[in-house]
Amino acid sequence: MKKILLTAAIAALSLPMTAGGLLTNTNQNAAFLRNMAQDAQITLTSIYANPAGNVFLSEGWHLSINSQTAFQQRNIDTTFPLFKLNTNNSEETHRFEGEAKAPIIPSISLSYNRERWSLLAHFALNGGGGKCEFNQGLGSFESLMSGIFAQNLAPLTSALQQGVASGITQQLIQGGMPEAQAIATGTAIGATTQVTGYSMDSYLRGRSYYFGLTIGGTYKFTDNLAGFIGLRGNYASCNYNGYVQDVKAHYAVPAIPGKFEGLQGEQSLGKDLALNCNQTGFGITPIIGLDWKLNEHWNLAMKYEAPTKINLKNSSVMNETAEAMAQDPTSPLAQFRDGEKVREDIPGIITAGVMYTPIEQVRINAGWHYFFDKQAKKYGSKQDLVDKGSQEFNAGIDWRFCRLFTVSASWQNTNYHLSDAYMNDISFSLPSNSFGCGFRIHPSKYFNVDLGYMHTFYRDRTVTTETAAGPKTDLYSRTNDCFGIGFNIYL
């Protein structure tokens, strides 16, 4: 029982927390929160989305410093027939709540423009960006445990009956009852022992940060056409810490008038199971981009980021049971052995955008993103469970209605194409619609401030899995809110 339970628990821990695409965060600053359609904008804050357009800014130094705060709730409502055996919650549907928060998500953009050249650097969290805690563990933990508990109910009941009979017999003998009578009485009482259910304590915390530093240069081929080439160094730092402990069987012995008053008890079913795994890795992303200013009203841009190979190296601490299992190369725990390398590529991405400026004070933007998820290799070939690459569509508007303020509003639709087999309670991704709004405040021509807010509406998804104990149904849902502030300086 311990071996099977730990295998499932740790397998769930292996999967990363992600943002944007499956492993890509397109949200890089406060300006994005107020206008998510950044792909063809020509501003300091669109260095990530449209690096080629940066060369059309004024000559000199440009600096942007940003911080965001994000709050997300990840909930899974798991329905499983055997949950009714849980003595703490006998309902067949249990809710497992995960709280993800990132109080500070920093980013810095810097560029220097001179004549036909622009040199730039950008630092941000390219993926991840926080931690998520499931204080009650996950439904996959409990459903597996309850299934094994039910399968072993008969031998467990028999063992408890024998144990109770032996204990009561000794008490009766010590109380002065003749041995033969004590044995008969103890055996009779023990035979009434019934297992009433199980209880357990489980917990999971995941943390994932993918730090990205982009450097590159843009050259203006003509007065209207520019190209960018650059590299991004990606450093991944992840941690997965979880346990299943205090797994107990609860039993009751009914009262027998004149002989026994009855009792309730519990029996531990094994050792605690735990893992704490740190993962680090590094990869390089080549990037190219183009920006074409058709005229004073229209601007077109595109960007391509090549796939990034990353091997995450483990630094793991396991308990004795997990350590022994990890030595078997066919075990799911093998990927968590101390020093083991786990493949976790960042998918390639292609983006395209258009900006229309009908009048000087108004800019209308739209963009498209495609993520090459099926080509990004994962441990255990999990990319094969992706039906096709993710896509995003966005649109936004900026209106500088007076000298001091620009007001913005935007929308982004994100669609994942994942099979049911891909989905599980720690790594699920849901299609969504995000809405952003905010202001840019212009105190002077050398300095401005971005204030942005974004809320994401996710589309719930239900996945049903057939098991020997009956169907197991998981209803996945999420909420997300993000606030940001950015300071932009032009020297």
Order of alpha helices (4+ residues) and beta strands (2+ residues): alpha-alpha-beta-beta-beta-alpha-alpha-alpha-beta-beta-beta-beta-beta-beta-alpha-beta-beta-beta-beta-beta-beta-beta-beta-beta
